[in-house]
Amino acid sequence: MERCAVVGIGQTKHAKVRDDVSMAGLLREAARRALDDAEMTWKDIDAVVIGKAPDPFEGIMMPELYLADALGCSGKPIMRVHTAGSVGGSTAIV
């Protein structure tokens, strides 16, 4: 098995409501901060793992496809972890 690692972390601004940004924008914000933390760019990333709640919770089927495009990483391998609300812990285990 090929080795992989989490080398940077990033979080969005925490607020009760974020009307200033879409779901894709939130993802970009967190990803950009993680890349900055790791001193990397998207060119350094080989694959993407997205942790996401079940589709009916947000009304969007297969959001990982448009979220990958929003990140600018279309064409890279993508794995979605269906988390049912435990996004951080469940995704990291994968």
C-alpha positions in Angstrom: 0.0 0.0 0.0 1.3 3.4 -0.9 1.8 5.7 2.1 -0.1 8.9 2.5 -0.2 11.7 5.1 -2.1 14.7 6.4 0.5 17.4 6.2 -1.5 20.5 6.8 -4.6 21.7 8.6 -7.1 24.4 7.8 -10.5 25.6 9.2 -13.0 28.0 8.1 -14.0 31.0 10.2 -16.4 29.7 12.8 -19.8 31.5 12.9 -23.4 30.6 13.6 -24.3 31.7 10.0 -22.0 32.3 7.0 -24.1 34.2 4.4 -20.9 35.5 2.8 -19.8 32.2 1.2 -21.2 29.1 -0.4 -20.5 25.5 0.6 -17.9 25.4 -2.2 -16.4 28.6 -0.8 -16.2 27.2 2.7 -14.3 24.2 1.3 -11.9 26.4 -0.7 -11.3 28.5 2.5 -10.4 25.5 4.6 -8.4 23.8 1.8 -6.4 27.0 1.1 -5.5 27.3 4.8 -4.4 23.6 4.9 -2.2 24.1 1.8 -0.7 27.2 3.3 -0.1 25.4 6.6 1.7 22.6 4.7 3.5 25.1 2.4 2.1 23.3 -0.6 0.0 24.0 -3.7 -2.7 21.9 -5.4 0.1 20.6 -7.8 1.6 18.8 -4.8 -1.7 16.9 -4.1 -2.2 13.5 -5.6 -5.7 12.7 -4.4 -8.6 14.2 -2.4 -10.7 12.7 0.4 -13.9 14.6 1.1 -15.9 13.9 4.3 -19.5 14.8 3.7 -22.9 14.2 5.4 -25.5 12.1 3.5 -26.9 13.7 0.4 -30.5 14.1 1.7 -29.2 16.4 4.5 -28.1 19.0 2.0 -30.2 18.3 -1.0 -27.3 17.8 -3.3 -26.5 14.4 -4.9 -22.8 13.5 -5.2 -21.5 16.9 -4.0 -17.9 15.6 -4.1 -18.0 16.1 -7.9 -18.8 19.8 -7.9 -16.7 20.4 -4.7 -13.6 18.8 -6.4 -14.2 21.2 -9.4 -14.6 24.1 -6.9 -11.2 23.3 -5.5 -9.6 23.2 -8.9 -8.6 19.5 -8.5 -10.9 17.9 -11.2 -9.2 14.9 -12.7 -7.5 13.9 -9.5 -8.7 10.7 -7.7 -11.5 11.6 -5.2 -12.8 9.5 -2.4 -15.9 10.6 -0.5 -16.5 9.4 3.1 -20.2 9.4 4.1 -19.9 10.7 7.6 -23.4 11.2 9.0 -22.2 14.2 11.0 -18.9 13.0 12.3 -16.9 14.5 9.4 -13.4 15.1 11.0 -13.0 11.9 12.9 -14.5 9.6 10.2 -12.6 11.2 7.3 -9.3 11.0 9.1 -9.6 7.3 9.8 -9.8 6.6 6.1 
